[in-house]
């Protein structure tokens, strides 16, 4: 997972380059593993590099594509998967943001790791693991985005140690071993919900582009870890007794260091606070400069469209949360909105996401296998808000009000689930 350009630079240095459903009795359901492969574009599945994922899909369920929520970036979409809410509703509106109710604080930048754990960022929603813990179930998490926060004062029962500020993350081998260890716990201690996140494919996509040999190598590596997980389940006679849902948060598009819109060339940056940049850009004008900033950014221009927060197109389900910047801009596919200071990092990048979820290159992965799922089912494309009501049903908890539709995924479920 790469949440900001500053984090990507650090990573390069380290590496060397309201669907309501009925709930079942708490604890009566098979364990559920939700594996997120960050940045795994839906059509990566068709490259013939993922025999383990293909095996799960063939014996279970696979969607042609899953549409991410807007913006198609990591933190908002991981929270959407766990809440069934669009980012506009759950409050994690971007990988980087500010909140007028939290003056002096910022979320997601290279120097804000300590503040990202402040539960106020996350408490606009109640995610699935909090509901499960409140309803008497144990949950576990390994490197899931947002793990640094104790949402609504409810921690997961088990958590892989977080990544050190200046050290390597746990290896994927270690993560898989940790997950299998949780499943080895006695029935009363075993987690009902396990969240597992792999970031290698996303990192390779940013650094080398989605069509690169490095992305293919990362895909192969991640599929090998899925194979290790499946082998571990089979060795424990759990392969057909555990529900495994594999998702991604977004896809990846090719970008060019020459396809850049510089905010500095349009505005005096001393008149605004730039809250985010990349595929989308956002600014809040400083008091007294609102009219001049709107005049410049709302004017028609090539490769970028900007709106006042309230005028963002309804189909994006975005713009009503006060954390959304006052002026929000969306770049054409492959283009980047950035300041010249931040653009110094962009020669490192050959891929990015955050674009319109309707773009095919933003489409995400969805497949599932286990006792809850039929075999050999292919689902048509659906929105990722639909995943949450299904997950709540599989865990056996009462879902919170949400934007998802269980009906869109229900054809993949066996009777009784």
C-alpha positions in Angstrom: 0.0 0.0 0.0 1.3 3.4 -1.0 -0.7 6.2 0.6 1.5 9.2 -0.3 4.5 10.1 -2.4 6.5 10.7 0.7 5.8 7.2 1.9 6.7 5.8 -1.6 10.1 7.6 -1.5 10.7 6.0 2.0 9.7 2.6 0.6 12.0 2.9 -2.3 14.9 3.7 0.0 14.1 0.7 2.2 13.7 -1.7 -0.7 16.6 -0.4 -2.7 14.4 0.7 -5.7 -28.6 0.0 3.2 -28.3 -3.6 2.8 -29.9 -5.2 5.9 -29.3 -8.9 6.4 -30.3 -11.3 9.1 -27.5 -12.5 11.4 -26.8 -16.0 12.6 -25.9 -16.9 16.1 -22.6 -15.4 17.2 -19.8 -17.9 16.7 -22.0 -20.3 14.7 -20.4 -19.4 11.3 -17.2 -20.7 9.7 -14.1 -18.5 10.2 -13.8 -15.8 7.5 -10.5 -14.6 6.0 -10.6 -11.4 4.0 -7.5 -11.1 1.9 -6.8 -7.7 0.2 -4.2 -7.7 -2.5 -3.6 -4.0 -2.8 -3.5 -2.6 -6.3 -4.4 -5.9 -8.0 -6.2 -4.7 -11.1 -9.1 -7.0 -12.2 -7.5 -8.0 -15.5 -4.2 -9.1 -13.8 -6.2 -12.3 -13.1 -6.2 -12.9 -16.9 -2.4 -12.9 -17.3 -2.1 -16.6 -16.4 0.3 -15.9 -13.6 -2.0 -16.9 -10.7 -2.7 -20.6 -10.5 -3.6 -20.4 -6.8 -6.1 -17.6 -7.3 -7.5 -19.3 -10.4 -8.0 -22.6 -8.5 -10.0 -20.7 -5.8 -12.1 -19.0 -8.5 -12.8 -22.2 -10.4 -14.0 -24.0 -7.2 -15.8 -20.9 -6.0 -16.9 -17.4 -7.2 -15.2 -14.8 -9.4 -16.5 -11.4 -10.5 -15.5 -10.0 -13.9 -14.7 -6.8 -12.1 -15.5 -5.0 -8.9 -15.9 -1.2 -9.1 -14.0 0.7 -6.3 -15.5 3.6 -4.6 -14.4 7.2 -5.4 -11.6 8.2 -5.0 -10.1 4.9 -6.1 -7.3 4.9 -3.5 -6.2 2.7 -0.6 -7.5 3.9 2.7 -11.0 5.0 1.6 -11.6 1.7 -0.2 -10.4 -0.5 2.5 -12.7 1.3 4.9 -15.6 0.9 2.4 -15.0 -2.8 2.2 -15.4 -3.0 6.0 -18.3 -0.6 6.4 -20.3 -0.8 3.2 -20.3 3.0 3.1 -19.0 5.3 0.4 -16.0 7.4 1.6 -18.4 10.4 1.6 -20.3 8.6 4.4 -17.6 6.8 6.4 -15.3 9.8 6.6 -12.0 8.5 5.2 -12.4 10.6 2.1 -8.9 10.2 0.7 -5.4 8.9 1.6 -4.6 12.5 2.6 -7.1 14.9 4.1 -7.8 17.6 6.7 -10.9 18.2 8.8 -12.2 21.6 9.8 -13.2 20.1 13.1 -9.6 19.0 13.8 -7.6 22.2 13.2 -3.8 21.8 12.9 -4.1 18.1 12.1 -3.7 16.2 8.8 -4.1 12.6 7.8 -2.0 10.5 5.5 1.0 12.6 4.7 4.6 11.5 5.1 4.9 13.2 8.5 1.4 12.4 9.9 1.7 8.7 10.9 1.3 9.6 14.6 -2.0 11.5 14.0 -3.5 8.9 11.7 -4.2 6.7 14.7 -6.4 9.4 16.2 -9.8 7.6 16.3 -11.6 10.8 15.3 -10.5 10.2 11.7 -12.3 6.8 11.8 -15.2 7.2 14.1 -17.7 8.4 11.5 -18.4 4.7 10.8 -18.5 1.4 12.6 -16.4 -1.2 10.7 -17.2 -4.9 10.6 -14.5 -5.9 13.1 -15.8 -3.5 15.7 -19.3 -4.9 15.2 -18.0 -8.4 15.5 -16.0 -7.7 18.7 -19.0 -6.0 20.2 -21.2 -9.0 19.4 -18.9 -11.4 21.2 -16.6 -12.5 18.4 -12.9 -12.3 18.2 -11.2 -10.8 15.2 -7.6 -10.5 13.9 -5.7 -8.3 11.5 -2.4 -8.5 9.6 -1.2 -5.2 8.1 -4.7 -4.0 7.1 -4.8 -0.3 6.3 -6.1 1.6 9.3 -4.8 -0.9 11.8 -3.0 2.0 13.7 -6.4 3.2 14.9 -8.6 1.8 17.7 -11.9 2.6 16.2 -14.7 3.5 18.6 -12.5 2.3 21.4 -12.7 -1.4 20.3 -9.4 -3.1 19.4 -9.1 -6.3 17.4 -8.5 -9.3 19.7 -5.3 -10.2 17.7 -3.0 -8.0 15.7 0.2 -8.5 13.8 2.7 -6.0 15.1 2.6 -2.8 13.0 5.3 -1.8 10.6 8.2 0.1 12.3 8.5 3.7 11.3 11.9 3.1 9.7 12.1 -0.6 9.2 10.7 -3.4 7.0 7.2 -4.7 7.3 6.6 -8.3 8.2 7.2 -10.5 5.2 4.2 -12.1 3.5 5.5 -15.5 4.7 5.4 -14.2 8.2 1.9 -12.9 7.6 0.6 -16.2 6.3 2.2 -18.1 9.2 0.5 -15.7 11.6 -2.9 -16.2 10.1 -2.5 -20.0 10.2 -1.4 -19.7 13.8 -4.6 -17.8 14.6 -6.6 -20.7 13.1 -4.7 -23.1 15.2 -6.1 -21.5 18.4 -8.8 -23.4 20.3 -12.3 -22.9 19.2 -13.1 -20.4 21.9 -10.1 -18.3 21.1 -10.0 -18.6 17.3 -10.9 -15.4 15.5 -14.2 -15.4 13.5 -12.9 -12.7 11.2 -9.3 -12.3 9.9 -8.1 -9.4 7.8 -5.0 -9.9 5.8 -3.3 -7.3 3.5 -0.5 -7.7 0.9 1.0 -4.5 -0.6 3.6 -5.8 -3.1 1.5 -5.6 -6.3 0.5 -2.0 -5.6 4.1 -0.9 -4.9 5.4 -2.5 -8.1 2.6 -0.9 -10.0 3.5 2.6 -8.8 7.2 2.2 -9.3 7.3 0.4 -12.7 3.8 0.6 -14.2 1.0 -2.0 -14.5 2.5 -3.6 -17.7 6.0 -4.1 -16.2 7.9 -7.3 -15.6 8.1 -6.2 -11.9 4.4 -6.1 -11.5 4.2 -9.6 -13.1 6.8 -10.8 -10.6 4.9 -9.3 -7.7 1.7 -11.0 -8.9 3.6 -14.3 -9.0 5.0 -13.8 -5.5 1.6 -12.9 -4.1 0.0 -15.9 -5.7 2.7 -18.1 -4.2 1.6 -16.7 -0.8 -2.0 -17.5 -1.5 -0.8 -21.1 -2.4 1.0 -21.3 1.0 -2.2 -20.1 2.7 -4.3 -22.7 0.8 -1.8 -25.5 1.6 -1.9 -24.5 5.3 -5.7 -24.7 5.3 -5.7 -28.1 3.6 -3.1 -29.4 6.0 -5.5 -28.4 8.8 -8.5 -29.8 7.1 -9.9 -26.3 6.9 -9.9 -25.6 3.1 -13.6 -26.4 2.8 -14.4 -25.2 6.3 -13.1 -21.6 6.1 -14.6 -18.8 3.9 -11.9 -17.0 2.0 -12.8 -13.7 0.2 -10.0 -12.2 -1.9 -10.4 -8.6 -3.0 -8.4 -5.6 -4.0 -9.0 -1.9 -3.3 -8.4 -0.5 -6.8 -6.6 -1.0 -10.1 -3.6 0.8 -11.6 -3.1 3.0 -14.7 0.0 3.9 -16.6 1.2 7.5 -16.1 3.9 9.6 -17.6 6.1 12.3 -16.0 5.2 14.5 -18.9 1.4 14.3 -18.4 1.3 16.6 -15.4 -0.8 19.6 -14.4 1.1 21.9 -12.0 -1.1 23.7 -9.5 1.7 26.2 -9.1 1.2 27.3 -12.7 -2.5 28.1 -12.0 -2.5 29.4 -8.5 -0.4 31.2 -5.9 0.0 28.4 -3.5 0.2 30.8 -0.6 -3.5 31.4 -1.1 -4.6 27.7 -0.6 -4.0 24.6 1.4 -3.4 21.7 -0.9 -5.0 18.7 0.7 -4.3 16.0 -1.9 -2.7 15.5 -5.3 -2.2 12.8 -7.8 -5.0 11.5 -10.0 -7.2 13.9 -8.0 -6.3 17.2 -6.4 -8.0 19.2 -3.7 -7.5 22.7 -2.3 -9.1 24.8 0.4 -8.7 28.5 -0.3 -7.5 30.6 2.6 -10.0 33.2 3.9 -10.4 36.0 1.5 -9.1 34.1 -1.6 -12.1 31.9 -2.3 -13.4 33.9 -5.3 -10.0 34.0 -7.1 -9.3 30.3 -6.5 -12.7 29.3 -7.8 -12.3 31.5 -10.9 -9.1 29.9 -11.8 -9.9 26.2 -11.0 -13.5 26.1 -12.2 -12.6 27.4 -15.6 -12.6 24.8 -18.4 -9.2 23.3 -19.1 -7.6 20.3 -20.8 -7.0 17.0 -18.9 -8.6 18.2 -15.6 -12.1 19.1 -14.4 -12.7 20.8 -11.1 -15.9 21.3 -9.0 -17.0 23.0 -5.9 -17.5 20.3 -3.3 -21.3 20.5 -3.5 -21.2 20.2 -7.3 -19.2 17.0 -7.7 -21.2 14.6 -9.9 -23.7 12.5 -8.0 -22.6 9.3 -9.6 -19.3 9.6 -7.7 -21.1 9.6 -4.3 -18.7 12.3 -3.1 -18.8 15.8 -1.9 -21.0 16.0 1.1 -18.5 15.2 3.8 -16.7 18.4 5.2 -13.4 16.6 4.8 -13.7 16.7 1.0 -11.8 19.8 -0.1 -13.7 22.9 -1.1 -12.5 22.7 -4.6 -11.9 19.2 -5.9 -10.3 18.3 -9.3 -10.1 15.0 -11.2 -7.5 14.4 -13.8 -8.0 12.5 -17.1 -6.8 8.9 -17.0 -3.0 8.9 -17.0 -2.6 12.5 -16.0 -1.4 13.9 -12.6 -2.3 17.0 -10.6 0.6 18.0 -8.4 2.7 20.9 -7.1 6.2 21.4 -8.5 7.7 20.5 -5.1 5.9 17.2 -5.1 6.5 16.6 -8.8 10.2 16.1 -8.0 9.2 12.6 -6.9 7.2 11.7 -10.0 10.1 10.5 -12.2 10.0 7.5 -9.7 6.4 6.7 -10.7 5.0 4.9 -13.8 1.6 3.9 -12.4 -1.1 5.5 -10.3 -4.8 5.2 -9.3 -7.4 7.4 -7.9 -9.2 8.0 -11.2 -12.9 7.6 -12.0 -14.1 4.2 -10.8 -15.8 3.7 -14.2 -12.3 3.5 -15.9 -11.6 -0.2 -16.6 -8.0 0.2 -15.3 -9.4 1.1 -11.9 -11.4 -2.2 -11.6 -10.6 -4.4 -8.6 -10.4 -8.1 -8.0 -13.1 -10.2 -6.3 -13.2 -13.9 -5.8 -14.3 -16.2 -3.0 -14.2 -19.8 -1.9 -15.6 -21.7 1.0 -18.7 -23.4 2.4 -20.8 -20.3 1.9 -20.1 -20.1 -1.8 -21.4 -22.0 -4.8 -18.8 -23.5 -7.2 -18.0 -22.1 -10.6 -20.1 -18.9 -10.4 -19.1 -15.8 -12.4 -20.7 -12.6 -11.1 -21.2 -9.5 -13.3 -19.4 -6.3 -12.2 -20.7 -4.7 -8.9 -19.8 -1.9 -6.6 -17.5 -2.7 -3.7 -20.0 -1.3 -1.1 -21.9 -4.6 -1.8 -19.1 -6.6 -0.1 -19.9 -5.5 3.4 -23.4 -6.8 3.8 -22.1 -10.2 2.5 -19.2 -10.2 4.9 -21.5 -9.4 7.8 -23.8 -12.3 6.8 -20.8 -14.6 6.6 -19.5 -13.6 10.1 -23.0 -13.7 11.5 -23.2 -10.2 12.9 -25.9 -7.5 12.6 -24.7 -5.1 10.0 -24.7 -1.4 10.4 -26.7 0.8 8.0 -24.8 0.8 4.8 -24.8 1.7 1.1 -24.4 -1.9 -0.2 -26.8 -4.3 -1.8 -26.5 -8.0 -0.8 -28.7 -8.9 -3.7 -25.8 -8.1 -6.1 -23.7 -10.9 -4.6 -26.4 -13.2 -3.2 -26.5 -15.4 -6.4 -23.0 -16.6 -5.4 -24.1 -17.8 -1.9 -25.3 -21.3 -1.1 -28.7 -21.7 0.5 -28.4 -21.4 4.3 -25.9 -18.5 4.2 
